Amino acid sequence: MNYTLVNNEAAKQYEFDVDGKIAKIEYIRTTDKIFLTHTEVPVGLEGKGIGSALVKAVLEDVKKKDLILVPLCPFVAAYIKRHPEWKTLVLKGVKID
C-alpha cells in the first residue's frame, strides 16, 4: 500500500486518492499548530488499513513541518495510542487514552 499524500490546502484536508476515491483527514491549521478534526475513508475501502496509512503519512508530514499536533479526531487519537512514539508531536497537556 503506497499512496501519495496530498495536502489540499484549499479544502483544508490531507488526502489519499485510492482508485479515484478520496480518503481524507480534515484539519484546522494555525501558525504552529495543526488540529486534526475528522478522518474519512470511503465505503468499500474501510478495513483495509488505508485510514491508518493515511494517519501515519499525515503524522510524518506534521513532524517534518515541526507543528504541534492537537488530535481532535478519535481515529487519529486511537492511532497515536496504539503507536505511542507519535505522542511527542501532541500538544502538552492533551491526554491520549
N, C-alpha and C positions, 0 to 999 in steps of 0.2 A: 504494500500500500504506500504509494509515493505520490502525493498530491502537492500542487504548488499553492502555497499560502498567498492570498491576495488581501491587501489591506485596502478595502473600498472606503476611502475616507469620506466620500460624498454621502454614502449610506451609513457611515459610522458602524462598519462591521468588517470583521475578518471573514474570509470565505475560502472554501474548497469547492471547485467545480468537479462534481463526480458524475460523469456521463450525462452532462447537461443539467444536472440538478445541483442546487446550491445548498451546501451545509454552511452554517454561519454562527458566529459569535458576535452579538451586538455589544457596543461599548460606548462609554462616555469618556472623553479624554480631556484632561486639564494639562497645565504646563508640565507637571512632574508626576501625575498620577493617571492611571487608567482603571476605570470601573467596568468590569465585565458583567453585563447585565442579563444576557439571555443567550442560551445555546439552542440551536435548532438543526436537526438532521431530518431531511425529507423522508416521508413514509416510503418504505421499501428499502431504505438504506440503513435503517435502525438495526442495532445489534451486530454490526459488522466491524466495530472498532473505529468507525470514521469520526465520531464525536470525540473520542479520546485522542486520536491522532491530531485532530484539529486543536484541541486544548493544548496539547504538547507543543505544537508548532507556534501557537499564539504565545505561550509562556516563554518560548525561546526568543520570540521577537520582543516581548516585553523586557526580558533580561538584556538583550542586545541594545535596546534603546535606553536602558538604565531607568526604567519607570518604576514607580511604586504601585503595586497591584492591590486593588480592592475587589475581591471576588464576590459580587452580589448574586451571581447565578449559582444555584445549588449544584448543578452538574460540575461546574468548574471547581467549586469548593470541595466536592466529593473526590474529584480527581487529585487535588492537592493533598487531601487527607490520605489517599492511597499512595501518593508519591511525595513524601514529606520533604524531599530535597528542594522542592519549589517553594517551601514556606518562607525562604529568605527573601522572596520578592514581595511578600504580603505586608501591607501597612501594619506597623507596630500597634498592638492592641486589638487587632482583628483576630478573633479566635476561630480556628478551623476545627470543627468536630463533627 
